[in-house]
Amino acid sequence: MLTRLSIRNIVLIEALDLDFARGLGVLTGETGAGKSILLDALGLVIGNRADTGLVRAGEARASVTATFEFAELPALLAAALEGAAIEVEAGEPLILRRQLKADGGSRAWLNDQPVSVALLREIGPALVEIHGQHDDRGLVNAKGHRELLDRFAGGDLAGLEAAFKTWRRAQDALDLAREEVARAAEDEELLTAHLAELEALAPEEGEEETLALARADMQKGERLSEDLEGLRFLWDGADSPLAALRGAARRLDRIAPEHALLAEALDALDRAVIEAGESEAKLEEAAQALAFDPAELDRIETRLFDLRAQARKHSCNVDDLPGKMATMRAALDAIEGGSEHIARLEAAAQKAALDYRDKASKRHDLRRSAARRLDKAVAAELAPLKLDAARFQTSVVKLPEARWNASGMDGVEFLISTNPGADFAPLAKIASGGELSRFILSLKVALAEEGGAATVIFDEIDRGVGGAVADAIGERLARLASNGQLLAVTHSPQVAARGNRHYMISKSSRGTVTKTSVAPLSEAERKEEIARMLSGAQVTEEARAQADRLLQGV
């Protein structure tokens, strides 16, 4: 709940510090005293649009600080703080501060940590709910009506949410598989043609390198063919060096025993014959290795051209072509087996959809039953609030399937008819702000709302009514505030008398300077203020006596 509000340089407020407590707090004062300034300041600190017109004339900046305390953080608030990586210890107050510059721009802090205004706006609904003459949030906003009805209806929504997620996952998997099969089917003819080309070529990993080396050797052989042929003729002829060496060795062998030097010469000559023989063998091997076969070279070059052409066609390396073939075969196999896969996914999606529909239908029935109970409860509150000609209806309609979600298949909206015979219309269509506030009060009483904002504010809910109606409003405000915190800006003495705390808003002028101030009232001061509200500017003893009766009667 809101425990303290500090305002600096907001419009007519120079400096103001107010403490608040549980229960019903009422704010009263003369018309034009500046009650709306308090609401504007509070709206600023929960993320409302920053209007530089709020900065007090002559000041460079304005600020508002609001302190909230909780026995336990509301779920929405805890989730938002966790998402923003802000830790709040159990029992620690939540302090929001917003600073507004006169030349534009604003800054925000939460427990002295700089935060975005978007975060203030996100957590605002869990902190403060303001109902006034131009209410467009809270109960008026149809976006929250389904959640409010569900809270009134009770029951567990977790199973419905889980069923929706399961259904959507199954349906997404089916849609994706259908898209993949459709894309593959469109490419089936092309895939088949490409695979046939590759299978006819039958590429092998590492083949390009082997062919390239063979081609390089044959091209060398082509360049060296004339020299190799000349050497072959030289070595193979009758007058070849090797034949001459062998002949010389035979002749020397006959005379070598005659002298030691001849024997040594023979040994050297034998070595020469051996070396020459090895040289001849190497030349033969080289000739074979570098053999130039025009037909074989043409085949190798054609093969390399075909392999590289396919690699360019499929935007890969030649060594990747065998892998491409495997991928194409798998894609074609998937097309052939796709119908079975789709059938399995369709069965899973259908089962999940049926489960969701069953749970959503049960929630729909529960909502319809709760809507009838809520309509009766609200109807019972309308007459005492001078809305006896009005009718209230909770509309629960099944939405198109495209709009189904984790909360079910229903659209929920609170509708009203303010005049006999008039059609039902959304709450926001009510012309009278006073009627709107009283409708919201009747709704809140009927809903006995739990888990709403920590602090609820009604701005002039009693406008245009008095007597028994004002008393009925005060009684209901006090009932709502019994388990929480509710603030009411009021002109009604009957409502003011119901308050646990009473704040007086006043405006004073000194020269050209006008200031608004707010002060908590003592019991005696409170009695005098209620008497003023009863009698006007001139407070009479009769008004004081009547104020006594009002205070004693609550």
FENQUI-V93059 format. One record per residue. N is the residue number from 1. RES is the residue in one letter. SS is DSSP state (helix for helix, strand for strand, loop for the rest). BURIAL is # if it has 16 or more other ideal C-beta (glycine too) atoms within 10 Angstrom, else .. Layout:
n=[N | N]
res=[RES | RES]
ss=[SS | SS]
burial=[BURIAL | BURIAL]
This chain:
n=[1 | 2 | 3 | 4 | 5 | 6 | 7 | 8 | 9 | 10 | 11 | 12 | 13 | 14 | 15 | 16 | 17 | 18 | 19 | 20 | 21 | 22 | 23 | 24 | 25 | 26 | 27 | 28 | 29 | 30 | 31 | 32 | 33 | 34 | 35 | 36 | 37 | 38 | 39 | 40 | 41 | 42 | 43 | 44 | 45 | 46 | 47 | 48 | 49 | 50 | 51 | 52 | 53 | 54 | 55 | 56 | 57 | 58 | 59 | 60 | 61 | 62 | 63 | 64 | 65 | 66 | 67 | 68 | 69 | 70 | 71 | 72 | 73 | 74 | 75 | 76 | 77 | 78 | 79 | 80 | 81 | 82 | 83 | 84 | 85 | 86 | 87 | 88 | 89 | 90 | 91 | 92 | 93 | 94 | 95 | 96 | 97 | 98 | 99 | 100 | 101 | 102 | 103 | 104 | 105 | 106 | 107 | 108 | 109 | 110 | 111 | 112 | 113 | 114 | 115 | 116 | 117 | 118 | 119 | 120 | 121 | 122 | 123 | 124 | 125 | 126 | 127 | 128 | 129 | 130 | 131 | 132 | 133 | 134 | 135 | 136 | 137 | 138 | 139 | 140 | 141 | 142 | 143 | 144 | 145 | 146 | 147 | 148 | 149 | 150 | 151 | 152 | 153 | 154 | 155 | 156 | 157 | 158 | 159 | 160 | 161 | 162 | 163 | 164 | 165 | 166 | 167 | 168 | 169 | 170 | 171 | 172 | 173 | 174 | 175 | 176 | 177 | 178 | 179 | 180 | 181 | 182 | 183 | 184 | 185 | 186 | 187 | 188 | 189 | 190 | 191 | 192 | 193 | 194 | 195 | 196 | 197 | 198 | 199 | 200 | 201 | 202 | 203 | 204 | 205 | 206 | 207 | 208 | 209 | 210 | 211 | 212 | 213 | 214 | 215 | 216 | 217 | 218 | 219 | 220 | 221 | 222 | 223 | 224 | 225 | 226 | 227 | 228 | 229 | 230 | 231 | 232 | 233 | 234 | 235 | 236 | 237 | 238 | 239 | 240 | 241 | 242 | 243 | 244 | 245 | 246 | 247 | 248 | 249 | 250 | 251 | 252 | 253 | 254 | 255 | 256 | 257 | 258 | 259 | 260 | 261 | 262 | 263 | 264 | 265 | 266 | 267 | 268 | 269 | 270 | 271 | 272 | 273 | 274 | 275 | 276 | 277 | 278 | 279 | 280 | 281 | 282 | 283 | 284 | 285 | 286 | 287 | 288 | 289 | 290 | 291 | 292 | 293 | 294 | 295 | 296 | 297 | 298 | 299 | 300 | 301 | 302 | 303 | 304 | 305 | 306 | 307 | 308 | 309 | 310 | 311 | 312 | 313 | 314 | 315 | 316 | 317 | 318 | 319 | 320 | 321 | 322 | 323 | 324 | 325 | 326 | 327 | 328 | 329 | 330 | 331 | 332 | 333 | 334 | 335 | 336 | 337 | 338 | 339 | 340 | 341 | 342 | 343 | 344 | 345 | 346 | 347 | 348 | 349 | 350 | 351 | 352 | 353 | 354 | 355 | 356 | 357 | 358 | 359 | 360 | 361 | 362 | 363 | 364 | 365 | 366 | 367 | 368 | 369 | 370 | 371 | 372 | 373 | 374 | 375 | 376 | 377 | 378 | 379 | 380 | 381 | 382 | 383 | 384 | 385 | 386 | 387 | 388 | 389 | 390 | 391 | 392 | 393 | 394 | 395 | 396 | 397 | 398 | 399 | 400 | 401 | 402 | 403 | 404 | 405 | 406 | 407 | 408 | 409 | 410 | 411 | 412 | 413 | 414 | 415 | 416 | 417 | 418 | 419 | 420 | 421 | 422 | 423 | 424 | 425 | 426 | 427 | 428 | 429 | 430 | 431 | 432 | 433 | 434 | 435 | 436 | 437 | 438 | 439 | 440 | 441 | 442 | 443 | 444 | 445 | 446 | 447 | 448 | 449 | 450 | 451 | 452 | 453 | 454 | 455 | 456 | 457 | 458 | 459 | 460 | 461 | 462 | 463 | 464 | 465 | 466 | 467 | 468 | 469 | 470 | 471 | 472 | 473 | 474 | 475 | 476 | 477 | 478 | 479 | 480 | 481 | 482 | 483 | 484 | 485 | 486 | 487 | 488 | 489 | 490 | 491 | 492 | 493 | 494 | 495 | 496 | 497 | 498 | 499 | 500 | 501 | 502 | 503 | 504 | 505 | 506 | 507 | 508 | 509 | 510 | 511 | 512 | 513 | 514 | 515 | 516 | 517 | 518 | 519 | 520 | 521 | 522 | 523 | 524 | 525 | 526 | 527 | 528 | 529 | 530 | 531 | 532 | 533 | 534 | 535 | 536 | 537 | 538 | 539 | 540 | 541 | 542 | 543 | 544 | 545 | 546 | 547 | 548 | 549 | 550 | 551 | 552 | 553 | 554]
res=[M | L | T | R | L | S | I | R | N | I | V | L | I | E | A | L | D | L | D | F | A | R | G | L | G | V | L | T | G | E | T | G | A | G | K | S | I | L | L | D | A | L | G | L | V | I | G | N | R | A | D | T | G | L | V | R | A | G | E | A | R | A | S | V | T | A | T | F | E | F | A | E | L | P | A | L | L | A | A | A | L | E | G | A | A | I | E | V | E | A | G | E | P | L | I | L | R | R | Q | L | K | A | D | G | G | S | R | A | W | L | N | D | Q | P | V | S | V | A | L | L | R | E | I | G | P | A | L | V | E | I | H | G | Q | H | D | D | R | G | L | V | N | A | K | G | H | R | E | L | L | D | R | F | A | G | G | D | L | A | G | L | E | A | A | F | K | T | W | R | R | A | Q | D | A | L | D | L | A | R | E | E | V | A | R | A | A | E | D | E | E | L | L | T | A | H | L | A | E | L | E | A | L | A | P | E | E | G | E | E | E | T | L | A | L | A | R | A | D | M | Q | K | G | E | R | L | S | E | D | L | E | G | L | R | F | L | W | D | G | A | D | S | P | L | A | A | L | R | G | A | A | R | R | L | D | R | I | A | P | E | H | A | L | L | A | E | A | L | D | A | L | D | R | A | V | I | E | A | G | E | S | E | A | K | L | E | E | A | A | Q | A | L | A | F | D | P | A | E | L | D | R | I | E | T | R | L | F | D | L | R | A | Q | A | R | K | H | S | C | N | V | D | D | L | P | G | K | M | A | T | M | R | A | A | L | D | A | I | E | G | G | S | E | H | I | A | R | L | E | A | A | A | Q | K | A | A | L | D | Y | R | D | K | A | S | K | R | H | D | L | R | R | S | A | A | R | R | L | D | K | A | V | A | A | E | L | A | P | L | K | L | D | A | A | R | F | Q | T | S | V | V | K | L | P | E | A | R | W | N | A | S | G | M | D | G | V | E | F | L | I | S | T | N | P | G | A | D | F | A | P | L | A | K | I | A | S | G | G | E | L | S | R | F | I | L | S | L | K | V | A | L | A | E | E | G | G | A | A | T | V | I | F | D | E | I | D | R | G | V | G | G | A | V | A | D | A | I | G | E | R | L | A | R | L | A | S | N | G | Q | L | L | A | V | T | H | S | P | Q | V | A | A | R | G | N | R | H | Y | M | I | S | K | S | S | R | G | T | V | T | K | T | S | V | A | P | L | S | E | A | E | R | K | E | E | I | A | R | M | L | S | G | A | Q | V | T | E | E | A | R | A | Q | A | D | R | L | L | Q | G | V]
ss=[loop | strand | strand | strand | strand | strand | strand | strand | strand | strand | loop | loop | strand | strand | strand | strand | strand | strand | strand | loop | loop | loop | strand | strand | strand | strand | strand | strand | strand | loop | loop | loop | loop | loop | helix | helix | helix | helix | helix | helix | helix | helix | helix | helix | helix | loop | loop | loop | loop | loop | loop | helix | helix | helix | strand | loop | loop | loop | loop | loop | strand | strand | strand | strand | strand | strand | strand | strand | loop | loop | loop | loop | loop | loop | helix | helix | helix | helix | helix | helix | helix | helix | helix | loop | loop | loop | loop | loop | loop | loop | loop | loop | loop | strand | strand | strand | strand | strand | strand | strand | strand | loop | loop | loop | loop | strand | strand | strand | strand | strand | loop | loop | strand | strand | strand | loop | helix | helix | helix | helix | helix | helix | helix | helix | helix | helix | helix | strand | strand | strand | strand | loop | loop | loop | loop | loop | loop | helix | helix | helix | loop | helix | helix | helix | helix | helix | helix | helix | helix | helix | helix | helix | helix | loop | loop | loop | loop | helix | helix | helix | helix | helix | helix | helix | helix | helix | helix | helix | helix | helix | helix | helix | helix | helix | helix | helix | helix | helix | helix | helix | helix | helix | helix | helix | helix | helix | loop | helix | helix | helix | helix | helix | helix | helix | helix | helix | helix | helix | helix | helix | helix | loop | loop | loop | loop | loop | helix | helix | helix | helix | helix | helix | helix | helix | helix | helix | helix | helix | helix | helix | helix | helix | helix | helix | helix | helix | helix | helix | helix | helix | helix | helix | helix | helix | helix | helix | loop | loop | loop | loop | helix | helix | helix | helix | helix | helix | helix | helix | helix | helix | helix | helix | helix | helix | helix | helix | helix | helix | loop | helix | helix | helix | helix | helix | helix | helix | helix | helix | helix | helix | helix | helix | helix | helix | helix | helix | helix | helix | helix | helix | helix | helix | helix | helix | helix | helix | helix | helix | helix | loop | loop | loop | loop | helix | helix | helix | helix | helix | helix | helix | helix | helix | helix | helix | helix | helix | helix | helix | helix | helix | helix | helix | helix | loop | loop | loop | loop | helix | helix | helix | helix | helix | helix | helix | helix | helix | helix | helix | helix | helix | helix | helix | helix | helix | helix | helix | helix | helix | helix | helix | helix | helix | helix | helix | helix | helix | helix | helix | helix | helix | helix | helix | helix | helix | helix | helix | helix | helix | helix | helix | helix | helix | helix | helix | helix | helix | helix | helix | helix | helix | helix | helix | helix | helix | helix | helix | helix | helix | helix | helix | helix | helix | helix | helix | helix | loop | loop | loop | loop | loop | strand | strand | strand | strand | strand | strand | strand | strand | loop | loop | helix | helix | helix | loop | strand | loop | loop | strand | loop | strand | strand | strand | strand | strand | strand | strand | strand | loop | loop | loop | loop | loop | loop | loop | strand | strand | helix | helix | helix | loop | loop | loop | helix | helix | helix | helix | helix | helix | helix | helix | helix | helix | helix | helix | helix | helix | helix | loop | loop | loop | loop | loop | loop | loop | strand | strand | strand | strand | strand | loop | loop | loop | loop | loop | loop | loop | helix | helix | helix | helix | helix | helix | helix | helix | helix | helix | helix | helix | helix | helix | helix | loop | loop | loop | strand | strand | strand | strand | strand | loop | loop | loop | helix | helix | helix | helix | loop | loop | loop | loop | strand | strand | strand | strand | strand | strand | strand | strand | strand | strand | loop | loop | strand | strand | strand | strand | strand | strand | strand | strand | loop | loop | helix | helix | helix | helix | helix | helix | helix | helix | helix | helix | helix | helix | helix | loop | loop | loop | loop | loop | helix | helix | helix | helix | helix | helix | helix | helix | helix | helix | helix | helix | helix | loop]
burial=[# | # | # | . | # | # | # | # | # | # | # | # | # | . | . | # | . | # | . | # | . | # | # | # | # | # | # | # | # | . | . | . | # | # | # | # | # | # | # | # | # | # | # | # | # | # | # | # | . | # | . | . | . | # | # | # | . | . | . | . | # | # | # | # | # | # | # | # | . | # | . | . | # | # | . | . | # | . | . | # | # | . | . | # | . | . | . | # | . | . | . | . | . | # | # | # | # | # | # | # | . | # | . | . | . | # | # | # | # | # | # | . | . | . | # | . | # | . | # | # | . | # | # | # | # | # | # | # | # | # | # | # | . | . | # | . | # | # | # | # | . | # | . | # | # | # | . | # | # | # | # | # | # | . | . | . | # | . | . | # | # | . | # | # | . | # | # | # | . | # | # | . | . | # | . | . | # | . | . | # | # | . | . | # | . | . | . | . | . | . | # | . | . | # | # | . | . | # | . | . | . | . | # | . | . | . | # | # | . | . | # | . | . | . | # | . | . | # | . | . | # | . | . | . | . | . | . | # | . | . | # | . | . | . | # | . | . | . | . | . | . | # | . | . | # | # | . | . | # | . | . | # | . | . | . | # | . | . | . | . | . | . | . | . | # | # | . | . | # | . | . | # | . | . | . | # | . | . | . | # | . | . | . | . | . | . | # | . | . | # | . | # | . | . | . | . | # | . | . | # | . | . | # | # | . | . | # | . | . | # | # | . | . | # | . | . | . | # | # | . | # | . | . | # | # | . | . | # | . | . | # | # | . | . | # | . | . | # | . | . | . | . | . | . | # | . | . | # | # | . | . | # | # | . | # | # | # | . | # | # | . | . | # | # | . | # | # | . | . | # | # | . | . | # | # | . | # | # | # | . | # | # | . | # | # | # | # | . | . | # | # | # | # | # | . | # | . | . | . | . | . | . | . | # | . | # | # | # | # | # | . | # | # | # | # | # | . | # | . | . | . | . | . | . | . | . | # | . | . | # | . | . | # | # | # | # | # | # | # | # | # | # | # | # | # | # | # | . | # | . | . | # | # | # | # | # | # | # | # | # | # | # | # | . | # | . | . | . | # | # | # | # | # | # | # | # | # | # | . | # | # | . | . | # | # | # | # | # | # | # | # | # | # | # | # | # | # | # | # | . | # | # | # | # | # | . | . | . | . | . | . | . | . | . | # | # | # | # | . | . | # | . | . | . | . | # | # | # | # | # | # | # | # | # | # | . | . | . | # | . | . | . | # | # | . | # | # | . | . | # | # | . | . | .]
